[in-house]
Amino acid sequence: MIEKHMIQERIAALRVRMQEAGIDAYLIPTDDFHASEYVGGYFKCREYITGFTGSAGTAVITKDMAGLWTDGRYFIQAAEQLKGSGVTLYKMGEPDVPTVHEFLEQTLAENECLGYDGRTVSTREAAELAEMLKKKGARQNGSLDLVGDIWEERPGLSCEPVMELDEKWSGESRASKIARIRESMQKEGADLFVLTSLDDIAWLLNIRGGDIACCPVVLSYLVMTEGEVLLFADERAFPETVKESLKADHVFFRPYNMVYSYISDLPAGKKLLLCRDKVNSRLTASVPEGVEVINRENPTLFPKAVKNPAEVNNERIAHIKDGVALTRFLYWLKTHVGKLPMTELSAEEKLYSLRSEQEHFMGNSFEPIISYGAHAAIVHYSATPETDIPIEPHGLLLADTGGHYLEGTTDVTRTIAMGPLTEEEKQMFTAVLRGHLNLAAAKFRSGATGINLDYLARGPLWELGKDFNHGTGHGVGYFLNVHEGPNSFHWRSTPTRKADTAFEEGMITSDEPGYYEEGKYGIRHENLIVCVRDQETEYGSFLRFEHLTMVPFDLDAVIPEQMTERERTLLNEYHAMVFENISPYLNEEERDWLQEATRKI
């Protein structure tokens, strides 16, 4: 936990630098140079200045105000971490709360200047800011890393070892993927394609690294031409065998930061394909006059999201392995609570050890969320030594965790009754479970989106006048980022969170409705589901979902009478499938426990 006086001192030091640089407002997003959701230590400028440790948020510092904008997942956490720091919390999406851009428009006056590090602001956002500032008669300077100027002992850029992902895991060779992307370039008439999103680069080149915690990516930029692929990265991270393999597919190295000078030296007449939502504004500002920029969604987006048959089959194996570890974890929790000392952190360590016993386990797919009692109402709470509390034999424990395996990535949430529950807790547990089951059982016409289907998950809560303040589901990468677009479930779209992508066969998405009572408890039920083809009729193609996750739901918290007959059947069928897939890998005691845990209701 960062001391509040340190935050105040850092903000004061930043204001001195702002004054020296002629900056009236300084924008600090949560971003690296690649529009990543999570960032490495070098890039945690927003956390350094505000003390807020959540994965999403934007800070704005002026001469007399410091503000932090974050979304509903982090309202409780941010309020606690910002208390006494002098940083004001702006709850995004709440009534009468301005957006960051609206605040800047209201605050900046004529001839004043907005500053930011253009490497951490997308080309699209920089253009929006420029248009807004022009109306105000204000200016912007996107060449300033002012937080870096005052950050003593700033961590260095990560350079973790890189591995090559064998084709038996990826299902497609690097050469085949490159050829597919070159076809997209040719359709657009592009001479070059610039790719800066780290998960896209890892997918395209069949490489995995460790430059962001829990995200097996490699700090890099990529430029593709008709004849070669240039990888701007730290060559020291690559073993000789991987370098030789890349070279065989005409992938050649350049220094990481050289990408800016490479782009600035492009000759006039070239056509450059890129995605303005992903590529940072400093990079596009380097494009010389006479070079045409073609703005399109990355052509890697859908090929990466639509898993091939080998990836889907591997993912089924990964989820059985993960299901074995999670089932053993649930058995341990339920049989030892109140008998053995356990806390949120010790439970986290136990689960990690159980996952580590599985072959090809490569680490956590995100920072584990093991939250007991009132902590579970903090949607993205992660225990620290300062916040760790005992798990007692009553109430609810929420465990949202995941693993990376060579066979794929998992993300699963179970809410567990650690002992006696209130009727309210059972009622809400059951309502959330009903929504989860209904969404997973959806059958829908090809072309349906996450907006079309989201009501299936929220319906039981909306009927009670309740809701949850986060998305219902997100796409998941293959041994890659646990949050991956474009597929998702949500009841509405916003510029930063879209749910209007049609589902396609092979897309893997989370199904995770929840409910949270601040200061009391939190509930979330999450499985990963894969989209599969169902049938063809005179009305067109129909799709459905299949469960990948194989972990029982806690029947001790279910009120069967609250469920419809169909919902009870769905739960019984799912539990029968869990027992069939997981029981062969358990010892006799664990198997007997699982048989009872998956009993028919």
N, C-alpha and C positions, 0 to 999 in steps of 0.2 A: 504494500500500500504506500503510495507516494504521499509524503507529508504535505499538508495544505500550504504551508509557508513556502515550500519549494516551488509549487505551482505558481504562486503569486510572484516569486522572484523571477521565474522563467518568463512569465508574461511581461513583467517590467523590463527585463532585458530585451525581449523581442520588440517592445515598443520603442526602445532606444534605437534599435537597428532600423525599425520602420521609419522613424523620424530622419535618420541619417540617409536613408534611401528615398525619401520623399513619398512614402506610402501612407495612405490614410486608413486603409482597411486591408487586412491580410487574410487570405483564404487558405485554410489547411484541410484538405480532404483526407479521408482514410484511403490512401492509395499508394502504389508503387509506380514504376514507369510503364506498367503493363496492364493497367485497369484490373488488377487482381482483387478478388474479394477479401482474401486474407493477405497480410504482408509480412515480410521478414523484419528483423529488428532494426535494420538500417533505415527502414521507411516509416517507422512508427512516430512520425512528427506530431500528429494530432494527440496521441496518447502522451507524448512527452510534455506537450504544452498544457493539456487540460487535466491529466490524471485519469481520464476515463479509458478503461481497458477493453470495452466492447469492440466487436469486429466491424461495426458500421457507425459512421458519424462524421460530421463536418464541423470544424471550428472556424469562427470568424473573430478576429481581434481588431479592435479599433483603439483610438487613443483613450477612450473612456468606457469601453464595453468589451467583455469577452463572452462569447456565446458558443454553445454546442447544440447542434441539431442531430437527433437520432430517432429511430423508429420505435414502434410499440414493443418490440422484443426487449428493449433496453431501458424503458422508462424508469422502472424501479431501480435497476442497477445504477443508471446514470445519476438519478436523484441522490442516491447514497454516496457515490464516489465524488460528486461535485460539491457536496455540502461543505460550506466554509471555505471554498477555494476562490470565490469571487467570480466563478464561471456560471452563467445563466443557462439553464436547460430549456431548449425549445423542442417541444414534443411534436414531431412531424406528423401531419395529417389530422391533428386535433383542431377544433374550431378556434378561429381567431389567431392561430399561430402562423406567422408568415413563413414562406419557404426561404431558403438561404438567398435565392436570387431576389425575392420580393424584399427581404430585409436590406440587401445591398442597394437595391433601387431606392428604397425609402431613406437610406442613411447617407449615401454618397452625394455630394453636392458638385456643382459645376467646378471644373478644373481640378477636382480631387482625383486621387489615383488608387486603384485596386491592384494589389500585388499578389502573386502566387508563383509557385514553381511549375512551369508549364509541362514538365515531364510527368506531373501527377494529376494533370487536368486534361480531359479528353478534348479532341479537336471540336467535337460537337458542342461541348459545354463552353469552351473558350469563345466560339462564335456566338453563342447565346449571350454570354457576358458582354462581348464587344457591342452587340446590337443594343443591349440595355443601357450600357454606359454611354453610347453615342447619343441616345435620347436625352440623357442627363447632362451632356457636355463634359462627362468625366472620362478618365483615361484608364488604361491597364498596363501592367508590366508583368509579363509571364516568364521572366528570366531570373527570378530571385528565389534562392533557397535560404530565406532568412532564418528559419529554425535551425538549419544546418550551421549557420554562422555562429549561433550561440550554444550549440549542443556540444558540450565537452564530453569526451569519451564516448562519442557516437559509435555504435557497433559498425564493423566493416560490412561490405557486401558479401553475401554468402557464396560459398564455393564448395558445395557438398558433392561427393562422388556421384557420377552418372552411370546408369546401367542401361543396357539394351533390352527391350522387351521382345522376347522370342515370338515368332509368328504363330506358334501354337497357342499363345495367350492372346495376341492381338487379332488373329484371324485374317490379317491382310498384311502384305509386305509393305515396307517403306516405299519401294519403287512404284508399286501399284497406287498407293495413296498420292504420291507426287504426280503421277500421270493423270489421275483424276482431277487434281487441282489445276494442273496445266490446261486441261480441257476447259475448265471454268474461266481461266485467264483468256484463252483463245476466243471464247464466246463473247467476252467483254472487250476484246480487241486490245488487251493490256500487254505491255512489254515486260512489266515487272509487277510482282505482288509482294506487298509488305505485310508481314504477320508479326504482331507483337504480343498477343495474348499467350501466356505461358502454357496453358493446358492444350491449346491448339497446336503449338509447336511440338510439345511432347507427344501428342497423338499422331501428328503427321510423320514425325521421324522415328516413332516407336522407341523413344527413350524415356527414362524416368530418372528423377533426381530427388533432391531434398532441400531446395533453397527456400521453401516456405514450410513452416511446421505443419505436419499432417497433409501437405499437398505435394505429391511427388513430381515437382516441376523443376525446370532448370532456368535460371536467369539468362535470358537470351532474346535476341531479335532475329527474324528470318527474312531474307529477301530471295524470292524465287524469280529466275529468268527462264527463258526457253531452254537454256542448256545447262544451267547449274543452280544449286541452292547455296546461298551464303548464310552461314550461321554465326551471328555475332554473339560470342560467349567466351567465358574464361576457359581456355583450352586445358588448363591444369586439372579441371574437374573430370576430364574424360580419359579413361584408360586407353592404352594404345589399341587394344582390340576393337573398342568402340569407334575410335577415330578411323581405323582402317576400314571398318564396315561402312561408316558414313561416306568415306572417300570413294568406296566402290560404287556408291549410288550418286556420285558427283555432288556430295555435300562438302563444302569447304569452309574452314574457319576464318573468322576475322575477329579482332578485339571487340569486346562488348560495347564500349562507348564510341567505337568508330562508325556506328550506323548513321550518326548525324552528319558527319562529313561525307560519308558515302552518298547519302541522299542529296546533300547540297551540291555534289559534283555531277549529278545526272545531267546529260546533255539535253538541250531543247529538242522538242519533238517527241520525247518518250511519253508513254502512257502508263500511269502508275495506279494499280488497283489497291485500295485499302478500305478499312472500315473506320469512319470518323468517330463512331462510338467507342472504339477500342484504342485506336492509335493516339498517342498523346500529342498535345498541341505544339510542343517544342519540335517534335519530329516533322509534323506537317509544315510548320513554319520554316523548316530547312529546305523544303521543296523549292527549287529555283523557278523563276518565271520561264514560261515556255514549255514546262512539263505539265501535261494534263493529268489531273487527279480524278480517278473514277471511284466514286464512293458507293460501295456495296457491302452488304453483310458478308462476313468472312465465309468463303466457299467451304471452309472446313467445318462450319457449325453443324449442319445437318448430318453429314457423314459421320461425325463424331457422336452425335446424339442418337442416331439410329444404329443400335448395336447389331453387328452381324451374327449369324447363327453360332459361330464359335464363341463369341463373347457372351451370348445369352446362355449357352450351355455351360460355359465356365462359371458364369455368375451363379447358376443354380448350385454348382459345387461349392462355391465360396459361401453361399448362404446356408448350406447344410453344415459346413465347418463352423460358421459363426453361430448357427443355431445350437450346436452342441455346446459351445462355450457359454452362450447366454443361458441355456437351460440348466447347465451345471451351476451357473452363477445364481439363478433364481432358487434352485434347490438349496444352495448354501445359505442364501439370505433367509429363506423361509424357515429353515430348520435350525438356524443358529442365532437368530435375532433374540436378544434378551438372555442368551446363554454365553455367547462370546462377545467381548468388546468389539464394536465395529463403529466406524465413522464414515462420513462421505468419502474421505480420501482413502481410507483403508479398503472400502468397498471397490473404489476405482482401481486400486492396486490389485485386488483379488481378480477382478474381471480381466485386467490386462494379462495377468499371469495365466488365466485360463485360455485366453485367445492365443497367447504365445505358444501354447502346447500344440496348436494346430499347424500342420505342414503349410509352408508358403505364406505364413503370416508376415506382413511387412510393416506393421505398425498401425496406430490409430488413424482413422480417416478424418477425425476432427477432435478438438479438445473435449474430453468426456464431460457430460453433464450428469452428475450423480447428486441429486438434490432432495433433501428430506424435509417434510413438513412445509413450513412457510417458505423455505428456500425454493421449492418447486414452483412457486408462483412467479419467480423471476425467470422468464422464459429461457434465457441463455446463461443462467447461473453456472459457474464452474467453481468448485471448492478450492480454497487456498488454505494454507496453514492458519491464516488469521480468521477465516470464516468457517472452517471445518467444525461440524457438530456431530454428536453421537446419533446413531440410528437406534431408535427405541422400539419396543414391541407394541406399537400402536400407530395409527395414521398411515399416510401414503408416502412412498418413496418413488421418485421419478428418475429413470435411468435412460438417458438419450446418448447412445454411444455408437461407434462404428469402427470397422477395421478395413485395412487394405490387405488384400491377398493377391498373389499372382493371378488368381482366377477372377479377381474383380474387387469391387468396393461395396461395403455394407453400411447401412444406416438404419438403426432400429431403436424405437422407444417403447419401453414398458413401464407402466405405473403399477406399483406393487403394494398390496395391503400387508403391512408389517405386523398387523394385529387388529384389534377392534377398530371399526370405522363408524363415522356418523352416518345417519340416513342420507344427509345431504351429499356427503362424499360418494356414497354408493349410487345415488341418483345421477349425479353428474358423471361419474365414471361410466355408467351404463349408457347415458345419452351420447357421450363422446364415442364409445365403442360402436353404438348403432350407426353413427355417421361414418365411421371408418369402414365398417363392413359393407354398408350400402354403396359407398364409392368404389370399393374394390370389386364389387359384384356388377358394376355397370356394364351394360352392353349398349353400344352406340354406333351411329352411322359414321362412316369415314368422313372426316372434315370437322368433327366435333372438337372443341377446344376445352381448356381448363375452366374457362368461364362458364361454358355450357354445363359442365359436370359438377362444379363446386358445390351446388346446393345439396347434392346427395349427402355430402359430409356435414354441412352446417345445419341442415334441416331439423334434426332432432334438438339442436340447441336453440335455433331460432324459434321453434315452437314454444320453448320455455322463456323466450325473451332474453336469451343469452347468446354469447358469441366469443370468438377468440381473435386477438389482434395480430395475427401473422398469416402467412400463406398456408394453404392446405397441403401443398406438395411442390417439390422441385425435382428437376432432372438430376441424375447422378452419373458421374463419369465411370469409366472402366479403369480401375487402379489409377485413378486420377482425381480431379476435384470432386468432393462430395456434393457440391452445389454446381450444377451444370445446366445451361439453357439449351434450347429455348422452351422446352416443355415444362409446364407447371400447372398447378391448380390454384385458382384464387377467384373470388367472386367479382373482382373488378380489375381492370388494368390501369396502370399509371405509366408515365414516361420512363420510370426507373424499374418498374416491376410489371412485365407484360405476361398475360395469361391467355393470349389469343392465338397461340400456335396450335395447329391441328395435330392430334396424336397420330403417330405412324407406328406400324409394326416394328418392334425392336427397341422402342423408347422405354427407358427405365425411369420411373418417377416415384417419389415418396408419397404416401397417403398418411397424413399426420394431423388430424384435427385435435384440438385441445380445449381445455377450460382452466381458468386461473382465478383464484380468489386471493387477492393481495393480503399478506399477513397470515394466511391460513393453509392453503394447499394448492397444488397444481396437478393437472392431469393431461397426459398426451399419449395417444396410441399411434405408433408408426410402423408400417411395413413398407418395403420396396415392392412395387408391382411392375410387371413388364407387359407392354401392349402386344397382343397377339391377334391374328386374324380369326374371326368367328364364322361368318358365312356370307355368301352372295345371294341376294334376292333380286326381284324385279325392281326394288327400290335402291339397289346399290350394294356397296360393300359395308359389312358391319364388323366392328372390332370389339374386343373386350380386354380385361386385364387378368393376369395370373399372379398369384402371390409368389414372391421369391423368398421373403423372410420366413423362417421356420422357428418360431418361438411362441410358447403358449401365452395367452392373456390370463390374467389372474381372476379366476372364477369366484374367489372369495369376496370380490368387490362388485360382482354383477347382481343386479336384480332381474331375474329371468322374466318376471311378470311385466316388466317395463318394455320388453322386447316383443316384436311381432313374431309370429310363427316362422316366417321366412328368415328373419334375422337370427333366431335361435338355430335354424337349420344351417345357415351360413357359418355361424360360429362352430357348430358341431362338426361340420365338414372340414373346416380349416383345422380344428384340433385333431381330427382323425389323421389328416395329412401330416401334421407336425409329429404326431406319435410314430407314424409309419417311417418317416424320414430320419428322425433323431434317435429313437429308442435303440437301434442296433449299435450305437456308439457309446451307450451309457452302461455303468455297472448296475448290478441288480437293485440296489437301494435307489439309485437315481431313476432307473426305469420304472420302479413301482411308484415313485413320487410323480413321475411324468404321466403315468397312466391315470392317476387320480386327478392330476392338474388338467388333463384333457378330457375328463368325463363328460358324458352327454348331459345337457341341461334341457 
